[in-house]
Amino acid sequence: MAGPEKIAVDASVAFKWFVEERDSSIARQIVEDYSKRHIDITSVELLPFEVLNALRYAPDSGLENLKVVSSAIDKLSLDIRPLREGLSERCVENAFKYGISIYDSSYLSLGELEGVPVYTADEKLIKRVGGAVLRHISEYKAL
């Protein structure tokens, strides 16, 4: 038996787990599918920091809310990958190849190395990199 499908998500998707904006319902469907073990989610160790930082500067997001979000991210027990070995090298290569940040490159590179789709809400990134492994969050189909 093959097991659940594996996907990667970037911080733009994970941010939508905690705020209401365009495509938040799809982002929450991803988490629901994960909690039902229909999919596995992987990401880079940068994800919690990026999400918390974005929420830090979001309207109506105070100290207590950030503590709750931090705990919620931890309780999800996502397959979080450290930036080492082949991943760090691929990040640097892709950052220069596509003219993108190391942050954005880390998610892309993880997807390439793992051979999994990377869901993002960053339309500019998709246009810049192309659709090799990047998928817009709106393309996610619930399982």
Secondary structure, 3 states (H helix, E strand, C coil): CCCCEEEEECHHHHHCCCCCCCCHHHHHHHHHHHHCCCEEEEEECCHHHHHHHHHHCCCCCCHHHHHHHHHHHHHHCCEEECCCHHHHHHHHHHHHHHCCCHHHHHHHHHHHHHCCCEEECCHHHHHHHCCCCEEEHHHCCCC
